[in-house]
Amino acid sequence: MSIAVQSFTLSNGLFVTLSEDHSAPIVAVNLWYHVGSANERPGRTGFAHLFEHMLFQGSANVGANEHFELVQRAGGTLNGSTWLDRTNYFETVPSHQLAIALWLEADRMGQLLPAMTQGKLDTQRDVVKNERRWSVDNQPYGTWWERVPAIGFPPEHPFHHSLIGSMEDLSEASLHDVEQFFATYYTPDNAVLTIAGDFDPSEARALVDKYFGQIPRGAGKPPLGDMSVAPSFGEPRRLVVEDEVMLPRIYLIFRAPVFGTEEHYDASIAGAILGMGKGSRLTRTLVREQQIASEVSVFTFDLAKGADLLVIDVTAQTGVDASILERAIVQQVDAIHERGVTHAEVERAAALIETQFTIAMQSAGDRADKLSMFATYFRDPNLVNAQSERYRKVTAARVSRFARERLGSDNRATLVYVPREVEPADQNLTATSAKST
């Protein structure tokens, strides 16, 4: 499928992408800021995620939580998300409500600071702390998404530290810190705006210029720290975590080529061969044949700087020991590492990825998000139309080479969650412990 794409840049640096599609009377607005946890400095972690919350607390012309109320009253949906190297905000509304979504995003881009107060900061800081307690500290396996990059990147690397931040750093965040962070990163020249769906391009351009055109560009942002890492870990890594879980769960982590490179597509196909769909190697052997796993997932982090991570995530069946599950996973990884893959496997994996991508692109919201991603990372939203072809060009020889070079024990980190051993009744239970071996 071919997706209609137009793009232009305002004089203040805002990069705008339009994708017109009249198949449904809805329109998606998607705004990516090129800032994430990687941009935080030591002692001030968690700011990117904290800001995701702060941006829903009102701006000069919008009251606290009124952003939600106005969009929902217009019949739309909205949310935001934070990642290691970007933060995004998005709305999907009926076509005739495009103006309200654009005005709301522009008002908080250009007019957030006048409405920022110590009270709002205190409230949202507590909300983020509670979110950390609920989704990370007290959630089964909840620490995986901060342990994986911590294992995958050295301590000094911008991707190493926790996305949600530490309790101590969140407590130390001052109103001045937050204001400086906003002024540095929440500027039009550090943002990409995408509109996808049922709209008139001329009207959309006029609305974008009206609402965003007068917002001044930023003074520049500090460069990221050194993003370079070796292509492999150089030796096996291992972390065992005793947690309040019922079933063992194992993550195998590999350094992989950065998102967007030719080799990234090889890694993605390798991951699909191992874990995408019922016919994948891990699902077929561990779930269906040996019946030692209940769930299998393989994915990449899609990081466009330094290195990416390829992750295998497998949960055990009831009664299966972690060591048995781990040996079975490693056996399948070793097989692809030592003997490579077949042409039929590559064709199947590419077809599955293309099918998933095509289905996603029929959603205005998903399409807008992909266009924002390619515009942010590569300044080329038209890359969305090249994805299927890039996957089709992957060969068995290329995937086998990737597996040989990147899936060996020298580039393999293992994160194992095991149920906490029950201690005698006269001893106090301790907090979650982690031990390296």
N, C-alpha and C positions, 0 to 999 in steps of 0.2 A: 504494500500500500504506500501511496505517496501523500505526505502531510503538507498542506499548504503552509508556507512560512514566509513572513515578511519581518524585517527588522530595521530599526533605526535608532539613533542615539540623540538624546537631547543635549543642548549646549552645556548642561550641568554634569554630563557624564552618564546619566541613566540610560542603560541599554534596554531597549524595548523590543519584544517579539510578539507578533500577532499571528494567530493561526485560526483562520475563519472556517467554520463548519456549521451548516444549518440543519444538521440531521436531528437535533433536539433543541427545544427552546430554552437552553441554559447557556451560561457563560462562566468560565473559570478565570479568576484572577490569582496569579501566583507571583510572589515577590521573594526572591532569594537575596540575602545579604552574604557577602563573601567573608564571613566571620564565624568561627566556631571555637571549640575548646582549645584548638591549637594556637589561637591568638592570645590566650591568657598568659599572664606572667606568673612566676612562682609566688605563692602566697595569696594569689587572687584567682584561684580556680573556681569554676562554676559560674563565672559572669555571663558567658554566652547563654547558658540555659536559664539563668536568673532573668536575663533580658527578655527571653521568650515570654516569660510571665509578666514582666513589667509592661510590655507593649500592649497588653490587654487591660491596663489600669487607667486608661484615659489619656487624652492629649488636650491641647488648648481648647478645642471645640467639642470634645467628646468626653463624657463623664466616665468614671470608673465602671467597667463592665458594660458600658453602653455599646461598645463595638459589637459584642455578642448580641445584645438586644436588637440593635438596628438590623443586623444581617438576618437574624432569625425571624424578625418581624417581616422582613422582605421576602421570606420564604427560602432563605439560603442556609448553607452550612459553612463552617469555618474552623480553622485550627492553626497550629503552628508546630514546628519541630526544630530540634537542634541536633547538629552532628559535629564531627571533629573539625570540619573545615567549612561549614555553612550553617546558616539559620534561615528558615523559610516560613512564610505566612501565606495563607491561602483561603479563598472564599469561592464557593460555587453558588451562583444566584440565578433566578429567572432572567432572561435576556434583557428585559426592560429595566432591570435593577443594576446594570453595570456601573452607572455613575456613582451610586452610593458606595459600592465596594471600592472603587478607585479613590473616591474622596476620603474614605476612612483610612486607607493605607497611606495616602499622601499626608493627611493631617498628623498621623503619628510619626511619619518620617520627618516632617518639617517642624512639628509643633509639640513634640513630646516633653521636652525639658521644662517648659513653663508649668506643666501639670505634675511634674515629678516632686514628690514630697517624702520626708522621712517616714511618715506614717505608712505610705504605700510600700516603701522599701522594706520596712519592718514586717509588714503583713506578708508580702510575697517571699521574703526570705524564710519566714516560718512555713509558708506553703511548700517551698522547695525542700526544706529540711524534712517535712512530713512526707513529701514525695519520695525522698531518698529512703526514709525509714520503711515506707510501704512497698516501694517497687524494687529496692536494692537490698537493704540490710535485713529485712524481715520477709523477703520473698524467696521461696525455694529456687535455688540456682540464680537468684537475682543479681549476684555480683559478677556474672559471667561477662557482661558487656563492658565492665571496666577492667576485669582481669585479663581478657584477651588482648586488648591493645597494650596493656602493661607488660605482658609477656612478649608481644610482638615487636615492641620498640624499646630502645634503651631509655633509662631514666631522664636523660637530658633532651630527649626527642620531643617535639611539640605534640605528637600523638600519644605519648605515653600516659599522661595523667588522666584522672577520672573526668568524664564528660559532665557529670552532675556536680562535681566539686566536693570538697571536704567540708565537714561541719565547721571546722575551725576557720577556714577561709570565708565561708558564707557569713559567719558571725562577725568577721573583721571588716566586711564590705561596708564602706561609708557612702553617703550620698554623693560626695565629691568623686569617689572612685567610679560610681555608676554613671554620673554625668560625663566624666571623661571618656568612659568606654563608649557611650552613645555618640558623643561628638566625634570620636575617632572613626567608628566603624559603621554607624547608621546614617550614611550619606549617599546621595544618588549615584555618585561615581564609584561606589562600592556595592552597587545593587543591580539586579536584573529583574525587570518586570515582564511577565508574560500574560497575555490575554488569549484564551482559546475557547472556541465554541461559536454560538450564534450571536453575531454582532456585525455592525457595519464598520469596516476598517476606517473610513474617513471620520466617522463619528468618534470611534475609539481614539484615533490619533488626536483629535481636537480635545477630548476629555483628558487624555494623558498630559498634553501640553498645558491645559488649563490648571490642573491640580498639582502636577509635579514640576512644571517648567520653571517656577520661581524659587524652588528650594535650592539654596546655594550648595555648590560642591564642597567636599571636605578639604581639609588641609593636608591630606595624605596620611597613610597608616604606616606604622613601623613594620619592617620586614619580618617575616617568620624566621625563627631560628633555623639552624642547619637541618634540612629535611633528609639528607642523604644517609642511607644505611647500606650495608652489604646485601647482596642479593639473597643470601641465606644466613641462618643463625650461626652456622659454623660448627655446631654441636647440638645434640638433643637437649631439650629443655623439658622440665616436668614440674608440675605443681599439683598436689593433692589437697583437696579442701573437704574437711568434715563439716557437714551442714545438716540443718533440719530438713532432710529430704527423705522420701520414701524409696526412691530408686536411684541407682548409680547413673551418672550422665557424664559422657566423655566428649571433650572438644579436642580435635587435632588442628593445630594452627600452622600454616605455612606462609612464609613471605612470598609474595607474588608480584609480577610486573604491574606497574601503575595503571590505573584505569585510563583507557583511551589508546594505549599502545597496541600494536599488532599482537604482542605476546599476551596481553590481557585477555584477548578473545580465546587464545589457546587455553589459558587457565580456566576461563569460564566454561568452556566445553568439557575440559577435564573434570571440573566440579559437577557438571550435569551428568556425565557418564557415571560418576561415582554415586550421586545422590538425588537426581531429579526424576521423579516419577516412579511408578511401580516396577518398571523394567530396568532401573539403574542397578549397578552392581551391589551397592550396600543394601538397598531395600530388598532386592531379590534374595540375597544370601542371608542377611541378618534377620530380616523381618519375616519373609515368607518361608524360606527353607529351614534355617536353623532355629527360628523363632526365639531369638535371644534379645532382640531389640523391638521396642514398641514404636519408635519414631526415628526418622533419619532426615537430616537437612544438611545441605552443602551450599555455601554462599560465599561471595566476596564482599568486602567492605566498600569497594568502588572508590578507593582513595586515589586522587589524581596527582599526588605529590609524594616524592620519596620512595614509597613502596606501598603495595596493597597487601591485604591479608586474605588468604583462602582458608575457610573454616569448615571443618566437618563436625557436625553436632549430632550425637546419637544418644538416645535414652534407652536404658535397659528394660527388658521385660521383668515382671515381678519374679523374684527369686534368683535372678541371674547375677552372679558376682561380677564386679567391675573388671577384674583381671581377665575373665573369660571374654567379656565384651570387647575389651581393649585388644586382645590378641586377634579376635576376629576382624576388627576394623583394620588393624595394621596389616593383616594378611592380604586384604583387598587392596590397600594402598601399595604394599610391596609388589603386588602382582602388576599393577599398572606402571609402577616405577621401573620394574625390571623387564617386563615384556611388552609394555606399550598398550595401544588400543587398536581397535579395528576400524576400517572404513565405515562399516554399518553402524557402529556405535557413534561415530562422529556425526553421521547423517541424522541419526535419531535424535541426538542431543541438540543439534542445530535446529531441527524442525520443532522440537519442543520449545526451545527458547524463542524462536520466531513466532510460534503460535501464542505464547504468553504475551509477547511484546505487542502483537497485533491486537489482541483482545484489550490490553491495557490502553492502547492508543485510541480506542473507540470511546473512552471516557475523557471528557473535557478536562477534568481535574488531573488525571494521570498524564495526559498529553502536555498540559501546561507545565507540570512538574519536570518532565523529561526535557522539554525545551529550555526551561530555566537552568537545568543542570548543565546541558551542553553549552549554553550561552555563558554561564558562570565560569566553568572550567576551561573552555576553549574559545570563547567568543564566537561560536559558530553553531547556532541552533539548528541549522540545516543538517548537522551530523545525525539528527534523529532519523533522517531518511536513508542513511548509509548503514544502519545497524544490521539489518537483515543480510545485506550483501557481505558485510565483514564477517559475520558468522558463517555464511555459506562458503567463504574462501578458506576457512580453517580445514586443514587436512589431518589425516591420521598421523602422518610423519611429524607435523608440527606439534600435535598434542603429545605424542610419544616423546618428543624431544623435551617439551616442558616437564613431563612427568619424570623423565630421567634426570633432569637438571634440578628440579625444585621439590620433588616429593620424596627424596631420600631422607634417611635418619638425621643427616647433618642440617636439615632445614625443617625439623619437625618438633614442635612444642606441644606438650600434652597437658591439658587441664582436666583433672578428674574430680568429680563431685561424688562423695560417698556418704551414706547415712552415718550420722554420728553414733558412735558406740554408746550404749546405755551405761551410765556410771552407777556405782553403788548408791543406795538411797541416802547414806549418811554423808555424801559428798555433794558440794554445790556444783550445779551445772555451769559450765563456762560459756563464754560467747563463742561464736563461730571461729574456728581456728584454721589456719592454713599452714601446711608444712611442705617444704621443698625437699625433693630427693634427687 
